[in-house]
């Protein structure tokens, strides 16, 4: 990799968090000339450009992706969200120019041991929980990747002997080449990002790439309760350690007698009672089992695993209680970006609910979610964004007619406030990406929080 960078001309596509971190790493690696190309207009990138503008061998190109940028380029670094079908990338491939992802670049300079976690749902919670567990025994552990802290940034801060626990999206895994984690986990698979990958088969292929370069001494972690994930067992060439809420496995991680249990192939080892796991819901029990499997496979002691499971409070924007106003609980699940995640969220919250949903269309089907609304005590559905008509149609086709469409998230919160009664929960769990109206799911969650706190103030709460 160094021979393609040192003194050479490299192009970065995308100046978001990943692009910035990749630029820092390339500059440290001695890149000769660094071109950075982002489709946003220059006026929207002032902060990002300002950080790098002091380097004389950095050039910025904004507004469009032009083929002439490829002249003399030895390597293209692609940010995760950029579609591989972009004409500029296709032209680079035609010219034989190497194209790498940000995580691939990071891997080639990483002195630490990488732990990788992917899945359609639960990967942020599982990654954060696993990082919390690791830090109890290995304090220098970093949590990075799709969780919001780029892998290149973590590499700049780590040393030999450290661990990086990385959340990996299908975008990041789709075009990896040499990258591999010593412990790799796939939590679950359901249709998602089909607008990007083109088919479910390609999406599954991207996820399964997490095992692509593993060796015999490494570990592969699979959810044996998930049919599509279990089918990946043939991809695992490393030691296999499955987990399950329903099955007792040897070897594996499972529930026995109300306790999280590890079977190492010879004996059962008790971690802690299920009732002591702090994060709520059956889906979070799966996340806890996965974190247990990953941590144990990497050599973390059972006492550290148990302590992490008992104390970890969850992650922001995932079933996060914002406030209670006039006896109505408001819960921020902005990270519920596909129908399966939203279904798990409404199942985790008991009692009557008003669901706020809608956002950017990723090619998902909303039929199963719509069929579950009445059964899971959803009494009202408030919709916004690009997918509002699709969600409304799916709901009404199942006979669920308590549907309201609004213009924005502030209006959604106020509409929910007018419909809710004491004992209800207002749940933001959009079942869709955020990019039609927001920068990311975090901004969407913050807007929801502010709207709820404004209501709280108007209602006379401190």
N, C-alpha and C positions, 0 to 999 in steps of 0.2 A: 504493500500500500504506500509506503513512504516514497518509493521511486516515482509514484504518480503525483506526488504532492510537492516534495522538496524542490524548490526553484521552478515549479511548473505553474501552468495557468489552469485554474479550477473554477467551475461555475456552480453556484448554489442557487437552487430554485426554491423560493419562499423565504420570507424574512420574518417569520413568526418565532416562537420560542426555540423550536428545533433548528431553524436556519441560523439564528443568532449564536446558539451554542456550537453549531458546526463551524461557523466562521471563527469563533474564538479558538477552537481546537486546531483548525487549519492554520491559523496565524501562528500559533505556538509551534506547529509542526514544520514551519518554514516555507509555506506556500509562496511561490514567486509572484503571481498576480491573481487576485481573488475577485471574480465577477459575481455580483449578487443581483438576481432578477426576481422581481415580485410584480404580480399583475395589478396590485393596488397603485393608486396614484401617489406621487411623491409626497404630497401634502399630508397623506395619512400615515406616513412612515417616518416622520421626523425624529421621534424618540429612538427608534431602532437604528436609523442611519446615523444619528448623532453619536451613538455609542462607538461606532466603527470608523467614523469619519477622520479620526486622527491618524489612521494608518494610511501611508501614501500609496500602498499597493492594493487598495480596495476600490472597486468601481461599482456604482449602483446603476441599474437599469430598471425602470418602473413602467407600469401601464400596459405592457404586452410582452409576450414571449416571442422574440424574434430569432429566426434561424441563424442570422449572422453572428449571434453571440457564441456560436459553437466554433468559430474559427480559432484554431490553435489550442483548443481545450483538451486537456489530458483526462479529465474526469468530471462528471456531473454528480452533485450531491442533491438528492431529491427530498424535500420535506414530506412528511407522511401523507398529508391530505391532498397532494397533487396527483391527479389521475394519471396512471401510466399510459393512457391513450392520448395524452397531450401531444400534439403534432411535433413540438420541439423535442420531446423525449423520443418519439419515433424516429425523428431525423438523426438524433444522436446515436441511437442504436444502429441505424442504417450505415452511419459513418464509422462504426466500430468503437465509439467512445464509451468508456466504462461508466455505468450508471449505478450509484450506490445510494442506499438510504442513510439517514442520519444515524440509526442504530448500528448499521454495518460499519460506518466510519468510526463510530465510538469503539466498537469491538476491537478493531485493529490497534488501538492505542490503550486498551484497558489492562491495567496490571491486576485488577481485582477479580474475584470469582463472581460470575454473573448467575443470578437465579431468575428464571423467566416465568411469568404467569400470564396466560391469555384465556379468553373465553368470551362468549357473547355478553353474559351478565355476571356481575359480582367480582370482576377482576380488580377494580379499584379498591373495594373493601378488603378483598383477600390480600392484595399486595401491601396495603397499609398495615393490616393486621400482622402479616408475616414479617414486615420490617420492624414492627414494634416488638415482636417476639425475638427476632434476631438481635436487636440492640440490647436486650437484657443479658446476652452472653458475649456479643461482639459489638461494643459501643460505637465503632466507627462505620457501621452499616449505613448505606445510603439507599433511599427509596427513589426510584427514577423511572423514566420512560413516559408512557402515555398518561401517567398520573399527574403530569404537569411540570415536572422537573426533567429536562431533556437528558438523555443518556450521555451525550457529549459533555454536558456540564458536570455530571457526576464523575466522569472519567478525569476531568481536570482537577478534581478534588480528592481522588482516591490513591491508595498505595497498594503495593503487593501485600497480600494477606487480608485485605478488606473484602467485604461483600457488597454487591449492589443487587438489591431486589427490584426487578424491573417489571412493570406492567407493560405488556406488548399488545398493540392493536393489530387487527388484520392488515391495516395499511402499512404498518411497520414490518410485518412479517412477509408480506406478499413477494418481495423481491430480494430477500436476504441471500447471501452467497456463502460466506465463511462463518458468519455469526452463529454461535450456539451457546445456550446456558448449560451449566453443569447439572442443574436441576430444572426441569421444564414441566409446567403444569397446564393442562387444558381443562377448564372448569365445566364448560357446557358449550353447546353449539345450537343455535336456532337462526333462521334466516335474518340477515341484517346486512346493511351496506351493499345491497344488491345493485344499487345504482352505480356503485364504484367498481365492484368486482364482475358484474355482468351475469353471474349465475351463482346458485347455491354451491355448486361443485367447486367453483373457483374460490369462493369464500372459505370453504372447508379446506381446500388445498393451502390457502394462505395460513390458516390457523395451524394446520399440521406441520408447516415448515419449522415450527419451534423445535421439532424433534430431528430436523433434517441432518444436522452435523453432530449429533450426540454420539458418544462412544460407549463401549461396554461398561466402563466404570461409572458412568453418569446415571441419573435417575429421571424416569418419566412418570408423571403423576396424572391419572385420568379419573374422571367421575364415571363410575360404573352404573350410576342411576340414569345417566343421560344416553339415549340410544345412539345418537350421532357421534358423541364423544367416545363411547365404548368401541365403536368401529375403528377408531384410530389405533387400536392396540397393535395392529400389524406394523404401524409406523415406528413403534418404540423399539429401538435396538439396544437401549440402555436397560438398567434394572427397572422393572415395573412395580410401582406402588400405587394401586388404585384406592379410591375412597368411596364410601357409600353410606347413605342414611338407612337403607333398607336391607342390605346384604351383609353377612359376616364373611370376611375375606381372609385368606392366608396366602401370601402376606397382604396387608392392607390396613386401612384406617376406617373405623366404623363405630356404630353405637351398639353397646351390649349392656343390658341391665341398667339403662339410663346413663351410661358413662361413655365418654369418648375413649376409644381403645385402639391401640396400635398392635398389630400382629406382625412380628418380624420374620415369620416363617417357622418359628419354633415355639413361641410363647406369646401370650397376651400381656400387654403393658398398659396399665390404666393411666390416663392423662388427668381427667377431671370429670365430675358429673355434668351432664348437659345443662342442667338448671343453673349452673354457675357461669355459663357463657353469657357475657354481658350484652352482646348485640342481639336484638330480638328477631324472631321469625324463622320459619323452616329453611328459607333460602340462606339465611345467615348461618344456620347450623351447617349447611353444605360448605359455606365459605370457611367456617371454623375447622371442619374436617380437612379441607384442602390445605389450609395454612399449617395444620398439624402435620400433614403428610410431607409437605415441602420442607418444613423446618426440621423434622426428624431425619429426613433423607440427607439433609445438609449437615447433620451432626449437632443440632441444637439439643440441649438436655431437656428431658420431659418436664422438669420443674420450671424451666423458663417458658416452655410452651404453655403450661397450665396457667402461669402467672399472666401471660399475655392474653389468653382467652378470657380470664376473669376480669381484666381491667380495661380492655380496649373498648372505647365508647362508640366507635363507628367513624364515618368520614363525613365531611360537609357535603350538603346537597344530596345525601342518600338517607331517606327516612329521618330527616333532621327536624325535630320539633322546634318551631320558630316561636310560637306564643299561643296562649289561650285567651280568647276574647269573648266575653259574655257566655262562657261555658262551651265555646266551640274551639277545638284544637286545630291549629294550622301546621301542616307538615310539608316540608320542602324535600321533594324527591326529584329535583331537576335533572339528576343523573339518570333517571329512568328514560332512556333515549330509544327504546324499542318496545313493542307490545308485550313481550315476555317479561321484561323488567317491570313494566307497569302492573301487569297481572300479579307478579310476586309482591309488589308494594301494597296493592289493595287487599291481598290475602293476609299480609302481615298485620294490617290494622283492623281491629275488631270493631264492630258496630257500624252504624250508618255513616256513609261517606258522600261527599260531593267531590267529584274528580275534575280537575282542570287539566286538559290535555291538548295536544296539537303542536305542530311545528313543521320542520322541513321533511318532505317525503323522501324516504330512503328505499322505496320499493317494497315496504313491508305490507303484510296482510293484517287487517284489524279485526277479522272475523272472530277469532277465538277470544280476543279481549272483549268484543261486543257481546258475545254469548255469555260471558262471565259477569257482566255488570250487575244484573239483578240478583244473581246467586250470591255475589260477594257484598251485598247490601249497599251498592252504589245507588243513591236516590236521585242524583242529578249529575249531568255531564255538561261541563262548560268548555267550549272549544274555541281555539284561536289558531291563526297561522295557516300555512299553505295546505295542511292536511285536514283542516276543519270540515270541508265538505265530504271527504272520504270517510272520516270518523263518524260524522252524523249519519251518512248513508248506511254504514255498517251497523250502527246502533239501531236505527229505525227498522232495518230489515229483520232484526231479531225481536222486534216488538217493543224496544226501549225507546220511549218518546220524550223523556224528560231531558231534552237537549236544548242548549242555548249557545249561540255563536256570538262572540264579542270581538272587538277590534284589537285589543292589546291585553297584556297581563294585568295592568292596573284595573282595567274594566272587569277582568275575570275575577279578581279578588273581591271587588265591590259587589259583583253579582252573586258570588258565593256567600258573602256576608248577609245579603238580603234574603237568601234562600235558607240559610242554615239555622238550626235551633240548638238549644243546649244539649250537649251529648254527641253532636255530630263532629266529624273530622273533615276539614277541607284539605284535600291532598293535591298538591301539584306533582303530577307524574306524567310527563307529556307523551310518552310512547313514541317520540320522534326527536330528531336532531334539532338543534337550536338555531341553525345558521340562517334561516329565513328572516329572523327578527333580532338575533343577538349574536355577539362575537363567539360565545361558547356557552355550554350549559352552566358554567359558573356565573356568568353575567346574568343569565336568566334566573338562576336561584337568588342572586342578590337583589334583583328587581322585585321578585316575589317577597323576599324578606322585608324590603323597604315598604312595600304596599301593605303588608300585614302590620308592621309596626306603626304605620300611619293610622290605620284603623284602630289599633290599640290605643294610640294617643287620643284619637277622637272620642273613643268610648270611655275615656277618663282613667285609663290605667297608667301607672308610672312606667 
